[in-house]
Amino acid sequence: MFLTLTLIALGPPAAEDADRFARWEKEIAAIEKRLKDAPPKEGGVVFAGSSSIRLWDLKTSFPDRGYVNVGFGGAEVRDVAHFAARIVAPHKPGAVVFYAGDNDVASGRKPGQVLADFRAFCAAVHKDVPKCRVLFLSIKPSVARWKRFDDQKKTNSLVKEFCATDPRLAFVDVVPAMLGPDGTPAPELFAKDGLHLSPAGYEKWTAAVAAALGK
């Protein structure tokens, strides 16, 4: 039996969050138009999250799969959760590959807040697509945010525990793949900014996601 995720009715978003969500409106509308013009097939795979998702060339990594990218740069988990009913759930995906949390930790949000926001994302998806799988890619260690690694690990641990409570959820740990022999982020896996992924970095993620999807 699936675990039921319930959202407590909190009313309208706080002013701070309302301002955050408003700044994404143009980008979200563009995603909606793109998917309206070329509707994805039901039961497919949607990639949702922040810039690490948005910059992922899915046609190169997963040729002929028809995977859909709805990532938007700078997003935190709460942003993706807020817009899930518009850019994820309507397409009735069989699975969602999710990456966000990186920006959250960098901005000072606590592990418990990130977990609560991810729970909200799952609830938003499962409200309309109860059997949808959600794969959470662990927050990656990076050259640019290495000093945040301890906070990232705490957040990843909480999300991993949560994913273990529901068979629809999976925690995909990409952390080991991003570290070099010395235990620090491998520079060749990152773009010049030390934060976003290089083609080699995306190769690591592609292998992890393909294994998790069983495809």
N, C-alpha and C positions, 0 to 999 in steps of 0.2 A: 504494500500500500504506500502510495506516495505521501511524503510529509507535506502537510498543508502549511503554506506560508501565508501569514495573515498580516496585513498592514493596519495599523491603528489610524483611524481617521484623524488627521492633524489639521485639517483645514488648509487654507491657502499657504503657499510657501512663505517663509520669513522674508522680510524686505531684502536682506542680503542675498538670499538665494534667488528671489524674484529678479533682482538686477542681473545676477549671473546668467540665469536662464534667458533673459531678454537679449543678452549680447550674442547668443548662439542662434537667434531666430532666423536670420538670413541664411546661415549655413544649413540649418535643419530644413528650411523650406526648399533649398536647392537639392538636398538629398531626397526629399519627398518627391520633387518634380522628376528627378533622374529615375527614381524607381517606378513612378507612375508611367513614364514614357517607355520603360523597359521592365515590366513587372517580373520579379523573380518567381520561379516555380515554388509552390508550396512543398514543404518537407526538405528544403535545401539547407545550406549552411550560411549563416550571417555572421560576419566579423564586426564586432561593435567595440567602441572604446575611444581612446585618445589618439594622439598623433602616431604612435607606434603602429596602430591599426591603419590609420588614414594613409600612411606612407607605404603600406605593404602592397606590393604589386601581386595581387592574387592570381592574375592570369599567368604570370611567370611561375609563381610558386606552385600553383595548382591548376595546370592547364586543362581546359575542357571540363572543368568541374562546375562552372557556373556559380561559384561562390560570390556572395554579395558583401561589399564593403560599405559600412555606414559610420566609419570612424570620423571624429572631428577633433582637430588639433587643440591642445590645451585643456581638454575635458578632464574633469574629475569624475569619480564614480557616481556622485549624486547627480551630475549633469546627464550622464548616460541613462541613469535610472529615470530621471524626469522625462526624457524624450523617448523612452523605450516604447511607449504606447503608440508613438507616431512613426518611428523608423525601424522598429524590430518586430513587434507583435503582429502588425497587419499582414506581414508576409508569411505568417504561419510556418516558421522555420522548424526543421527537425532538430537543429542544433545551433547554438550560438557560441562562437569563440570570442571570449571577452578579455580585453586588456585595458585596465585603468587602475589607478591607485598610486602610480608613480608620482603624478603631479600632486595628489592629495598629501602624501607623506612629505614632499618637498615644501608644501605650503603650511605644514604644521598640524594637519589633521591627525587625530589620534587613531591608533589601530581599531579601537572600538567603534569610532565614527565611520571608518572605511568599511568595516564589517556590516554595520547597520545599513549603509548605503548600498552595499552589494546585495544584502537581503531584500532591500526595496526593489532593486533591479530584477532579481529573480521573481519576486512576487508580481511585478508588472508584466513580465513575460508570461508567467504561468497562469495569470488571470485569463488570458486569451488563448494560450497554447499550453495546456496543462502537461503534456507529455514531452515538451521541448527539453533537450539536454542543454546544459549551460557549462561550458568549459572555462574555468578561470585560469588564465596564464599568470603565473606568479609574478609579483613585482620584481623587475630585473635589477640586479646590481649594475651600476654603470660607472664609467670613469668620472663623469661630471658630478654624480651624486653619491660617490662612494662613502662620504661621511654620514649618509643617511642609512647605511646598510643595516645597522642594528634595528632601527625603526621599521625598515622594510621587512626584516625577518620576523619581527613581532606581529606585524600585520598579516604577512603570509601565513603564519602559524594559526592565527584566529580564523582566517578564511578557509584554510585546509581542514580545520576541525569542523567548521560548518558544512563544508562540502561532503564530509563523511557521513552526515546525518540524513542525506537524501540521495537516492540512487540516480536521480536526474542530474545531479551535479558532479563535476569532476575538477580536481585541482591538478593542473599541469605544471610541474615544477621545472622551469627553465633556468633556475639559478645555477646549478652545476655546469650547465653548458656554456654559461657566460663568463666563467672564471678560468683563468690561466693556471699553469702549474704552481705559481706562487700564491694562489688563493685570492688574487685580486682580478678585477675585470680585464679580460683580454682586449687590448686596444684595437686589434684588427676586426673585432666584431662590431665596432661602433663607427659612426660617421665622424667627421672632423670636430663636431661639437662635443663629442664624448658622451652624448646622451642618446641620440637616435641610432638606429641600427644601420650597419653597412650591409651590402649584399651577403657577406659571409654570416653576419648575425641573423639575417632572415633565413638563411639556409638552416641554421640551428633550430629556429622556431618552426620552420616548415616541417622538419623531421619530427619534432615533438608533437605538433598538432596532428599530423598525419597518423602518427601512432595512436594518439588519444581518440581520434575519430574512427580508427580502424579502417582507414582508406589509404 
